[in-house]
């Protein structure tokens, strides 16, 4: 059969148009009310580029590890403050708030230029005048305190969205007393002494099998029966706690019938805390964790989950269907069920978006366009 290049080109064009239409349709399906404006700011970099140290002060810094650490701490404080000011201006609801934060919503470029100019001025007038390490230590500590607004280090998080103050403040207290080195995408926090109660009831094997059968229905290329799949692959994971389901029966919509809220959890390399002080080190850590996980045996995976937590998603079982609520840990507070979503901590490899942790409330009834999807009531800005 003779090759017809016109027909081939036609098919390629149709495929491209179809792909574009699907992409547009998928983007159009994102509810506009839930979209977040993008906060533009420069990529995170250290203050001093030691590959091109020019001034005597910069050369002193690059020759001293403790001074380089102070330089890194100043870079964190500076970029955090820059992004916070741009963020708060973007969400300001009146001119007074804009003035208070020093940035005008419609003029983010001027705000950024002002902050950057102030930092360059400090470097020229204060840092580069130093001739000794002691002088540099004093200059850096003074500048960090000035940017942070306090001499002591900032807490882990600050509130960015606060629609339910009692809930949001209680969770903020928990997040800020958790050691920073333990923060990750699946951290299990200590809620002792707070009004927050985690759901801890383990689901029955019947509930486990029902939910796994629901997941099994999406495995289009699985040739085994569900019973065989359960016995060979899944049941052993529940027996060793590599997987677990926590659940709570509740008449959430007051219709006289109980629904099942469940938290489906599994051990996963994504939960392993990303170490490192800068973006490159964190990226390396992410790749290394994923590589190590592939060679872990079940005992090693369980030990990792015990240390870093389980990756979880919350569902609501109603009328025979499993409705996804949000990814995260299921908690009870102030007569409401909420989901603590920490997946943003995975993005710690980047310093662009800093609302790392979110708290969603489980709705009492399905919402138009969103179903049983939880609504955001609190967001927590990571200061580091």
Beta strands, then each sheet from edge to edge (+ up, - down):
strand 1: 157-162
strand 2: 197-198
strand 3: 243-250
strand 4: 259-266
strand 5: 311-318
strand 6: 321-327
strand 7: 329-333
strand 8: 336-341
strand 9: 355-361
strand 10: 375-382
sheet 1: 1+ 10- 9+ 8- 7+ 2-
sheet 2: 3+ 4- 5+ 6-
end
